[in-house]
Amino acid sequence: MTKYIFVTGGVVSSIGKGIAAASLAAILESRGLKVTILKLDPYINVDPGTISPFQHGEVFVTEDGAETDLDLGHYERFISIKMKKTNNFTTGQIYESVIRKERKGEYLGKTVQVIPHITNEIQEYIINGVNASTNNDEDKIDIAIVEIGGTVGDIESLPFLEAARQMSLKLGKENSVFVHLTLVPWISTAGELKTKPTQHSVQKLREIGIYPNAILCRADRKIPEEEKFKISMFSNVPVNAVISMCDTDSIYKIPSMLHKQGLDSIILKIMKLETKLANLSVWDNLVHNLENYKYCINIGIVGKYIDSKESYKSLIEALSHAGIHTSSKINIKYIDAEEIENNGCQCLKNLDGILVPGGFGQRGVEGKILSIKYARENNIPFLGICLGMQLAIVEFARNVLGLKEANSTEFDANTKYPIVLLLSEWVETNGTVQLRDETSDIGGTMRKGAQKVAIKPGTKAFDIYGKEVNERHRHRFEVNKNFLHDLEANGLLVSSKTNLDLPEIIEIPNHYWFIGVQFHPEFTSTPRSGHPLFSSYINAAIKYNVQKAHYENS
């Protein structure tokens, strides 16, 4: 039987339940257990795909093409199992499923209610998600960690908490554990940590009928023993199960932090599971490499969601992973594309690499194009991801081919030179692409999930990936292949194409390092192995930095 760990949060949201769940999973996996993680989101949206990055942060895309919560990215970076659509579901999906069943008459005329119908549906989704985590029926999951989004006391999360309570009752004490993460704030005027919010949070949890087996205390400093005893006494949790989860400069230190305080041993003892000892050497080595580097590299991310770093979470982590595997510290400079539109490219000086990430909407596009032009003309290592690749081709068409009005139909529906356009806008006749008179629903044209594509030998992309690439996509627009002949005749190399002859990877051969990719490589980067594309990019930035320093000192 699969055993379950339910992770809940209290006091405030966004205090790191996802990191805590992923770190615990990493420890358990190191003990030889098969672990998966599910995220239950209490919002009514069916998925986060239509939510603004400023509100919700990054949309993480799974191999099977699901748009999910960014915490699934943390899960994949910490454990070996790949996440699927079934690892993340929302209130919207639950109610949609229940209403669909009611319309089909599956409830046999009963009044459909939150209890038992909604809570039963939640439990069914949890079980189905766990069962779908492996493709082999004999390779069962030992422990499933279920992270319940939101904060205890919120109306939105109550059905999820009630479903977890019911499920734990059915499973029995040896098969279900509750871990509660709370904030223990430091009040500077009082000069002390305050435990009262944690006490109230646990009290609220117990009112629901959930009694936590361990409490993780998030704070800006280590929790002293006196405060631990106080939390233990008022929360009815053993003092050794009150775990300090203090701020740290790297999330990859957290598995060792939790293990040293015995969190995994406490849980396994309750579950009566005997395993091998935890081996966290891989995490200790990663932290050592992070802190012992040879080079300091400055990478500029030119984007439109700069005020919300969560919007680029996987990208930031992928650059960090590349730093680990190239003995370098990556200093990221976040540059608002609109600043470049208003003030020029002065802010791009002193960078060792320029990166233009994906995004939607017109705001900041011209600033991104200017930054790409600056990187191309000044021979600075450049990486364009998704929209970044499309804009690199638009920039090349404008400034190398001389098609000054070149654009994407996403930003100019009447452009004279539609370099990039929606798939549904295309009509292909005898190999020639033409625009339709009307566009269809843009949601229906989005390309999502992992797709395998061949790479042309003799290219930089081939040196990085080998003969094929298998990466994840999330985009609606594609490059118009009508222009590919002229683009390639003028020095742009398409090193990989889809089965529809659409550019998957582009590069400029006579440039220091200039690559654009239609996919999102950041979604498959992990701290343990890094990612070949990001490692190649950072190695180029290192060489550029060393060469620049040598030139300046000579």
C-alpha positions as CSV (number, residue, x, y, z in Angstrom):
1,M,0.0,0.0,0.0
2,T,1.2,3.5,-0.8
3,K,1.7,5.7,2.2
4,Y,0.8,9.4,2.2
5,I,2.3,12.5,3.6
6,F,0.0,15.5,3.5
7,V,1.8,18.9,3.6
8,T,-0.3,21.9,4.8
9,G,0.6,25.5,5.3
10,G,-0.3,28.1,8.0
11,V,-0.1,31.8,9.0
12,V,0.7,33.1,5.4
13,S,1.0,31.7,1.9
14,S,4.2,31.4,-0.2
15,I,6.5,30.4,2.7
16,G,7.9,27.4,0.8
17,K,5.6,24.3,1.0
18,G,6.7,23.3,-2.4
19,I,10.4,23.4,-1.5
20,A,9.7,21.6,1.9
21,A,7.8,18.9,0.1
22,A,10.4,18.4,-2.6
23,S,13.2,18.4,0.0
24,L,11.5,15.8,2.1
25,A,10.9,13.7,-1.1
26,A,14.6,14.0,-1.9
27,I,15.6,12.6,1.5
28,L,13.1,9.7,1.3
29,E,14.3,8.9,-2.3
30,S,17.9,8.8,-1.1
31,R,16.7,6.1,1.4
32,G,15.7,3.9,-1.5
33,L,12.0,4.7,-1.5
34,K,9.9,5.3,-4.6
35,V,8.4,8.8,-4.1
36,T,6.0,11.0,-6.0
37,I,4.5,14.4,-5.2
38,L,1.1,15.9,-6.0
39,K,0.0,19.6,-5.7
40,L,-3.6,20.5,-5.0
41,D,-4.4,24.1,-5.9
42,P,-7.5,25.7,-4.3
43,Y,-8.2,28.3,-7.1
44,I,-11.1,27.8,-9.5
45,N,-9.1,28.2,-12.6
46,V,-8.9,24.9,-14.4
47,D,-5.1,25.4,-14.7
48,P,-2.6,28.3,-14.3
49,G,-2.2,28.6,-18.0
50,T,-4.4,31.7,-18.2
51,I,-3.2,33.3,-15.0
52,S,-0.9,36.4,-15.1
53,P,2.7,35.6,-14.2
54,F,2.5,38.5,-11.8
55,Q,-0.2,36.8,-9.8
56,H,0.9,33.2,-10.0
57,G,4.4,33.1,-11.2
58,E,5.8,30.7,-13.8
59,V,3.6,28.1,-15.6
60,F,5.6,24.8,-15.5
61,V,5.0,22.5,-18.5
62,T,5.2,18.7,-18.0
63,E,6.3,16.2,-20.6
64,D,2.7,15.3,-21.4
65,G,1.9,19.0,-22.1
66,A,0.1,20.0,-19.0
67,E,0.3,23.6,-17.8
68,T,0.9,23.3,-14.1
69,D,1.9,25.1,-10.9
70,L,5.6,26.1,-10.6
71,D,6.0,23.8,-7.6
72,L,6.0,20.9,-10.0
73,G,9.3,22.3,-11.4
74,H,10.8,22.0,-7.9
75,Y,9.5,18.5,-7.6
76,E,11.3,17.5,-10.8
77,R,14.5,19.2,-9.8
78,F,14.6,17.3,-6.4
79,I,13.4,13.8,-7.3
80,S,13.8,11.4,-10.3
81,I,10.1,10.9,-11.2
82,K,8.8,13.1,-14.0
83,M,5.7,15.0,-13.3
84,K,2.5,14.5,-15.3
85,K,-0.8,16.2,-15.8
86,T,-2.2,14.1,-12.9
87,N,0.3,15.5,-10.4
88,N,-1.4,18.8,-10.2
89,F,-5.2,19.6,-10.1
90,T,-7.3,22.5,-9.0
91,T,-10.7,23.3,-7.5
92,G,-11.8,24.2,-11.0
93,Q,-10.9,20.7,-12.3
94,I,-12.7,19.0,-9.4
95,Y,-15.9,21.0,-9.7
96,E,-15.8,20.6,-13.5
97,S,-15.5,16.8,-13.1
98,V,-18.3,16.6,-10.5
99,I,-20.7,18.7,-12.6
100,R,-20.0,16.6,-15.7
101,K,-20.8,13.5,-13.7
102,E,-24.0,15.1,-12.4
103,R,-25.1,16.0,-15.9
104,K,-24.6,12.4,-17.0
105,G,-26.8,11.2,-14.1
106,E,-24.0,9.4,-12.3
107,Y,-25.3,10.4,-8.9
108,L,-28.7,8.8,-9.5
109,G,-30.8,11.7,-8.6
110,K,-29.0,12.6,-5.3
111,T,-28.4,16.2,-4.2
112,V,-24.7,16.9,-5.1
113,Q,-22.8,18.4,-2.2
114,V,-19.3,19.4,-1.1
115,I,-19.4,16.5,1.3
116,P,-19.3,13.7,0.1
117,H,-19.2,14.3,-3.6
118,I,-16.5,17.0,-3.9
119,T,-14.3,15.5,-1.2
120,N,-14.7,12.0,-2.7
121,E,-13.7,13.4,-6.1
122,I,-10.6,15.0,-4.6
123,Q,-9.6,11.6,-3.0
124,E,-10.1,9.9,-6.4
125,Y,-7.9,12.4,-8.1
126,I,-5.2,11.9,-5.5
127,I,-5.3,8.1,-5.9
128,N,-5.4,8.3,-9.7
129,G,-2.4,10.8,-9.7
130,V,-0.4,8.4,-7.6
131,N,-1.2,5.4,-9.7
132,A,-0.3,7.3,-12.9
133,S,3.1,8.3,-11.5
134,T,4.8,5.2,-12.9
135,N,4.2,3.3,-16.1
136,N,5.0,-0.1,-14.6
137,D,2.2,-1.7,-12.5
138,E,4.8,-3.6,-10.5
139,D,6.8,-0.5,-9.7
140,K,4.5,1.0,-7.2
141,I,4.9,4.2,-5.3
142,D,6.0,3.8,-1.7
143,I,5.2,7.3,-0.5
144,A,3.1,10.0,-2.0
145,I,3.6,13.5,-0.7
146,V,0.5,15.6,-1.2
147,E,1.0,19.4,-1.0
148,I,-2.3,21.2,-0.2
149,G,-2.1,24.8,-1.6
150,G,-3.4,27.8,0.3
151,T,-3.4,28.5,4.0
152,V,-5.2,26.8,6.8
153,G,-8.2,28.9,7.6
154,D,-8.9,29.9,4.0
155,I,-12.4,29.0,2.7
156,E,-10.9,27.9,-0.6
157,S,-8.7,25.1,0.8
158,L,-11.3,23.6,3.2
159,P,-12.6,20.9,0.8
160,F,-9.0,19.7,0.2
161,L,-8.2,19.6,3.9
162,E,-11.5,17.7,4.6
163,A,-10.7,15.2,1.8
164,A,-7.2,14.7,3.3
165,R,-8.7,14.2,6.8
166,Q,-11.2,11.6,5.4
167,M,-8.4,9.9,3.5
168,S,-6.1,9.6,6.5
169,L,-9.0,8.1,8.5
170,K,-9.4,5.4,5.8
171,L,-5.7,4.8,5.5
172,G,-4.9,4.5,9.2
173,K,-2.3,6.1,11.3
174,E,0.6,4.0,10.0
175,N,-0.2,5.0,6.4
176,S,-0.8,8.7,6.6
177,V,1.2,11.6,8.2
178,F,0.6,15.3,8.3
179,V,3.4,17.9,8.1
180,H,2.4,21.5,8.8
181,L,4.6,24.4,7.6
182,T,4.2,27.7,9.4
183,L,5.8,31.1,9.6
184,V,7.5,32.1,12.9
185,P,8.1,35.8,12.4
186,W,10.9,37.9,14.0
187,I,9.5,41.1,15.6
188,S,12.3,43.5,15.6
189,T,10.6,45.9,18.1
190,A,10.2,43.1,20.6
191,G,13.6,41.5,19.7
192,E,12.2,38.0,19.6
193,L,10.5,35.3,17.5
194,K,6.8,35.0,17.9
195,T,5.2,31.6,18.1
196,K,1.6,32.6,18.7
197,P,0.7,32.6,14.9
198,T,2.0,29.0,14.7
199,Q,0.0,28.0,17.8
200,H,-3.2,29.5,16.3
201,S,-2.5,27.9,12.9
202,V,-2.2,24.4,14.5
203,Q,-5.3,25.1,16.6
204,K,-7.2,25.9,13.4
205,L,-5.9,22.7,11.8
206,R,-7.0,20.6,14.8
207,E,-10.5,22.2,14.7
208,I,-10.8,20.6,11.2
209,G,-9.8,17.3,12.7
210,I,-6.2,17.2,11.5
211,Y,-3.4,16.7,14.0
212,P,0.0,17.3,12.6
213,N,2.8,14.8,13.3
214,A,5.5,17.4,12.6
215,I,5.7,21.2,12.4
216,L,8.2,22.9,10.1
217,C,8.9,26.4,11.3
218,R,9.9,28.8,8.6
219,A,11.9,31.8,10.0
220,D,14.7,34.1,9.1
221,R,16.9,32.5,11.7
222,K,17.2,29.2,13.6
223,I,14.4,28.4,16.0
224,P,15.9,28.3,19.6
225,E,15.0,25.3,21.8
226,E,12.9,27.5,24.1
227,E,10.6,28.5,21.3
228,K,10.5,24.8,20.1
229,F,9.3,23.7,23.5
230,K,6.6,26.4,23.5
231,I,5.3,25.3,20.1
232,S,5.5,21.7,21.1
233,M,3.5,22.3,24.3
234,F,0.7,24.3,22.7
235,S,0.5,22.2,19.5
236,N,0.6,18.8,21.2
237,V,3.6,17.8,18.9
238,P,6.7,16.2,20.3
239,V,9.5,18.7,20.6
240,N,11.8,16.7,18.3
241,A,9.1,17.0,15.7
242,V,9.3,20.8,15.8
243,I,11.7,21.4,12.9
244,S,13.5,24.6,12.2
245,M,13.5,25.6,8.6
246,C,15.4,28.8,8.5
247,D,16.3,31.0,5.5
248,T,19.3,29.9,3.5
249,D,21.1,31.1,0.4
250,S,20.4,28.0,-1.5
251,I,17.3,25.8,-1.6
252,Y,19.6,22.8,-2.2
253,K,20.8,23.0,1.4
254,I,17.3,22.2,2.7
255,P,17.3,18.4,2.3
256,S,20.4,18.2,4.6
257,M,18.8,20.8,7.0
258,L,15.7,18.7,7.4
259,H,17.5,15.4,7.6
260,K,19.9,16.6,10.3
261,Q,16.9,17.4,12.5
262,G,15.5,13.9,11.9
263,L,12.3,14.8,10.0
264,D,12.6,11.7,7.7
265,S,13.3,9.4,10.7
266,I,10.2,10.7,12.6
267,I,8.0,10.1,9.6
268,L,9.3,6.6,8.8
269,K,9.0,5.6,12.5
270,I,5.3,6.6,12.4
271,M,4.8,4.7,9.2
272,K,6.8,1.7,10.5
273,L,9.0,1.6,7.4
274,E,12.6,0.3,7.6
275,T,14.9,1.6,4.9
276,K,18.6,2.1,4.2
277,L,20.3,5.2,5.7
278,A,19.8,8.5,3.8
279,N,22.7,9.4,1.5
280,L,22.6,13.1,0.7
281,S,26.1,13.4,-0.7
282,V,24.8,14.5,-4.0
283,W,23.2,17.5,-2.4
284,D,26.3,18.3,-0.3
285,N,28.4,18.1,-3.4
286,L,26.1,20.5,-5.2
287,V,26.2,23.0,-2.4
288,H,30.0,22.7,-2.3
289,N,30.3,23.4,-6.0
290,L,27.9,26.4,-5.6
291,E,30.1,27.9,-3.0
292,N,33.5,27.1,-4.6
293,Y,33.6,28.6,-8.0
294,K,36.3,29.9,-10.4
295,Y,34.4,32.5,-12.4
296,C,31.8,35.2,-11.9
297,I,29.6,35.6,-14.9
298,N,27.1,38.4,-15.5
299,I,24.0,37.3,-17.5
300,G,21.3,39.8,-18.4
301,I,17.7,38.5,-18.7
302,V,15.7,40.9,-20.8
303,G,12.0,40.4,-20.0
304,K,8.7,41.9,-19.2
305,Y,7.9,40.1,-15.8
306,I,11.0,41.5,-14.1
307,D,9.1,42.6,-11.0
308,S,8.1,39.0,-10.4
309,K,11.1,36.7,-10.2
310,E,8.8,33.7,-9.7
311,S,7.8,34.2,-13.4
312,Y,11.3,32.9,-14.4
313,K,11.8,30.4,-11.6
314,S,12.9,27.4,-13.9
315,L,15.1,29.7,-16.0
316,I,16.8,31.1,-12.9
317,E,17.4,27.6,-11.6
318,A,18.7,26.3,-14.9
319,L,21.3,29.1,-15.0
320,S,22.2,28.2,-11.4
321,H,22.6,24.5,-12.5
322,A,24.8,25.5,-15.4
323,G,26.9,27.5,-12.9
324,I,27.3,24.4,-10.7
325,H,28.6,22.4,-13.6
326,T,30.9,25.0,-15.0
327,S,32.5,26.2,-11.8
328,S,31.0,29.6,-12.1
329,K,28.8,32.0,-10.1
330,I,25.9,33.4,-12.2
331,N,25.0,37.0,-11.4
332,I,21.7,37.6,-13.0
333,K,20.8,41.2,-14.0
334,Y,17.1,41.6,-14.6
335,I,16.4,44.1,-17.3
336,D,13.0,45.5,-18.1
337,A,12.6,45.4,-21.9
338,E,10.7,48.7,-21.7
339,E,13.7,50.4,-20.1
340,I,15.7,49.6,-23.3
341,E,12.8,51.0,-25.4
342,N,13.0,54.2,-23.4
343,N,16.7,54.6,-22.7
344,G,18.6,52.5,-25.2
345,C,21.0,49.6,-24.7
346,Q,23.4,51.3,-22.2
347,C,22.2,48.8,-19.5
348,L,23.5,45.9,-21.5
349,K,27.1,46.9,-21.2
350,N,29.4,44.8,-19.0
351,L,27.3,41.7,-19.6
352,D,28.9,38.3,-20.4
353,G,25.7,37.0,-22.0
354,I,22.2,38.2,-23.0
355,L,19.1,36.1,-22.6
356,V,15.6,36.8,-24.0
357,P,13.1,34.4,-22.5
358,G,9.5,33.5,-23.5
359,G,6.5,35.6,-22.9
360,F,3.1,36.7,-24.3
361,G,1.8,40.1,-25.4
362,Q,3.2,43.2,-27.1
363,R,4.6,45.1,-24.1
364,G,8.4,45.3,-24.2
365,V,8.8,43.5,-27.5
366,E,10.7,46.3,-29.2
367,G,13.1,46.5,-26.3
368,K,13.8,42.8,-26.6
369,I,14.5,43.2,-30.3
370,L,16.9,46.0,-29.6
371,S,18.7,43.8,-27.0
372,I,19.0,41.0,-29.6
373,K,20.4,43.4,-32.1
374,Y,22.9,44.6,-29.6
375,A,24.0,41.0,-28.8
376,R,24.3,40.1,-32.5
377,E,26.3,43.2,-33.5
378,N,28.6,43.2,-30.5
379,N,29.3,39.5,-30.6
380,I,27.9,38.8,-27.1
381,P,26.8,35.3,-26.3
382,F,23.0,35.2,-26.8
383,L,20.3,32.7,-26.0
384,G,16.7,33.2,-27.1
385,I,14.0,31.0,-25.7
386,C,10.5,30.6,-27.4
387,L,9.5,34.2,-28.1
388,G,13.2,35.1,-27.8
389,M,14.0,32.9,-30.8
390,Q,11.1,34.3,-32.8
391,L,12.2,37.9,-32.1
392,A,15.8,37.0,-33.0
393,I,14.5,36.0,-36.4
394,V,12.4,39.2,-36.7
395,E,15.5,41.2,-35.8
396,F,17.6,39.4,-38.4
397,A,14.9,40.0,-41.0
398,R,14.7,43.7,-40.2
399,N,18.4,44.5,-39.9
400,V,20.1,41.9,-42.1
401,L,17.5,41.3,-44.9
402,G,16.4,44.9,-44.8
403,L,12.7,44.0,-44.2
404,K,12.1,47.0,-41.8
405,E,8.4,46.2,-41.3
406,A,9.0,42.6,-40.4
407,N,7.1,41.5,-37.4
408,S,5.0,38.8,-35.8
409,T,1.2,38.9,-36.4
410,E,0.9,38.6,-32.6
411,F,2.1,42.2,-32.4
412,D,1.1,43.6,-35.8
413,A,-1.8,41.7,-37.5
414,N,-1.3,43.7,-40.7
415,T,2.5,43.5,-41.0
416,K,3.9,43.5,-44.5
417,Y,6.3,40.8,-43.6
418,P,4.7,38.2,-41.3
419,I,7.9,36.5,-40.1
420,V,6.0,34.8,-37.2
421,L,2.3,33.9,-37.3
422,L,-0.3,31.8,-35.6
423,L,-0.6,28.2,-37.0
424,S,-4.3,28.7,-37.5
425,E,-3.5,31.7,-39.8
426,W,-1.8,29.5,-42.3
427,V,-3.0,28.0,-45.5
428,E,-0.4,25.8,-47.3
429,T,-0.8,25.4,-51.0
430,N,1.8,23.6,-53.1
431,G,4.4,24.2,-50.3
432,T,3.6,27.9,-50.0
433,V,2.3,29.4,-46.8
434,Q,-0.3,32.1,-47.1
435,L,-2.4,33.9,-44.4
436,R,-6.1,32.9,-43.8
437,D,-8.7,35.7,-43.9
438,E,-9.7,34.9,-40.4
439,T,-8.0,33.4,-37.4
440,S,-9.3,30.6,-35.2
441,D,-9.3,30.3,-31.5
442,I,-5.7,30.9,-30.4
443,G,-6.0,28.4,-27.6
444,G,-6.5,25.6,-30.1
445,T,-3.1,26.2,-31.8
446,M,-0.9,26.0,-28.7
447,R,1.9,23.5,-29.0
448,K,2.7,22.0,-25.6
449,G,4.7,19.2,-24.1
450,A,7.8,17.3,-25.2
451,Q,8.5,16.7,-28.9
452,K,11.5,14.9,-30.4
453,V,13.2,16.6,-33.4
454,A,16.3,15.7,-35.5
455,I,19.3,18.1,-35.5
456,K,21.5,18.9,-38.5
457,P,25.0,17.5,-38.2
458,G,27.9,20.0,-38.2
459,T,26.0,22.6,-36.2
460,K,26.6,24.0,-32.8
461,A,23.2,22.5,-31.8
462,F,24.5,19.1,-32.9
463,D,27.6,19.6,-30.7
464,I,25.3,20.4,-27.7
465,Y,22.5,17.8,-28.1
466,G,23.7,15.2,-30.6
467,K,21.5,13.9,-33.4
468,E,18.1,14.8,-31.8
469,V,16.5,17.1,-29.3
470,N,13.5,16.2,-27.1
471,E,12.3,19.3,-25.2
472,R,9.0,20.8,-24.0
473,H,7.0,23.5,-25.7
474,R,4.4,26.1,-24.8
475,H,3.6,28.5,-27.6
476,R,1.0,29.5,-30.1
477,F,3.1,31.2,-32.9
478,E,5.5,29.6,-35.3
479,V,8.1,31.1,-37.7
480,N,6.7,31.5,-41.3
481,K,8.8,29.1,-43.4
482,N,8.2,31.2,-46.5
483,F,11.1,33.4,-45.3
484,L,13.5,30.6,-44.4
485,H,15.3,30.6,-47.8
486,D,16.2,34.3,-47.7
487,L,17.1,34.1,-44.0
488,E,19.4,31.2,-44.5
489,A,20.9,32.7,-47.6
490,N,21.9,35.7,-45.5
491,G,23.7,33.8,-42.7
492,L,21.0,32.5,-40.4
493,L,21.3,28.7,-39.9
494,V,18.3,26.6,-39.0
495,S,19.9,23.7,-37.3
496,S,16.8,21.8,-36.4
497,K,13.3,21.7,-37.9
498,T,10.0,20.1,-37.0
499,N,8.3,17.6,-39.2
500,L,6.4,20.6,-40.7
501,D,9.7,22.2,-41.6
502,L,9.3,24.9,-38.9
503,P,12.4,26.1,-37.1
504,E,13.1,24.4,-33.8
505,I,16.7,25.8,-33.3
506,I,18.4,28.6,-35.1
507,E,22.0,29.9,-34.8
508,I,24.4,32.3,-36.4
509,P,27.6,30.4,-37.3
510,N,30.0,33.3,-37.4
511,H,28.9,34.7,-34.0
512,Y,30.6,34.1,-30.7
513,W,27.6,32.1,-29.5
514,F,24.1,32.9,-30.8
515,I,21.3,30.3,-30.5
516,G,17.5,30.6,-30.4
517,V,15.2,27.7,-29.5
518,Q,11.5,27.4,-30.0
519,F,11.2,25.2,-26.9
520,H,11.7,25.7,-23.1
521,P,15.0,24.0,-22.1
522,E,14.7,25.3,-18.6
523,F,11.9,22.8,-17.8
524,T,14.3,19.9,-18.1
525,S,17.3,21.2,-16.2
526,T,18.1,19.6,-12.9
527,P,20.8,20.4,-10.3
528,R,22.3,16.9,-10.5
529,S,23.0,16.9,-14.2
530,G,22.5,20.4,-15.4
531,H,21.4,21.0,-19.0
532,P,23.7,20.8,-22.1
533,L,22.3,23.9,-23.7
534,F,22.7,26.1,-20.6
535,S,26.1,24.7,-19.8
536,S,27.3,25.5,-23.4
537,Y,25.9,29.0,-23.1
538,I,27.6,29.6,-19.8
539,N,30.9,28.1,-21.0
540,A,30.7,30.6,-23.9
541,A,30.0,33.4,-21.5
542,I,33.0,32.3,-19.4
543,K,35.3,32.4,-22.5
544,Y,33.9,35.8,-23.5
545,N,34.5,37.1,-19.9
546,V,38.1,35.8,-19.9
547,Q,38.8,37.2,-23.3
548,K,37.3,40.6,-22.5
549,A,39.3,40.8,-19.3
550,H,42.5,39.9,-21.2
551,Y,41.8,42.6,-23.8
552,E,41.1,45.2,-21.2
553,N,44.3,44.4,-19.3
554,S,46.5,44.4,-22.4
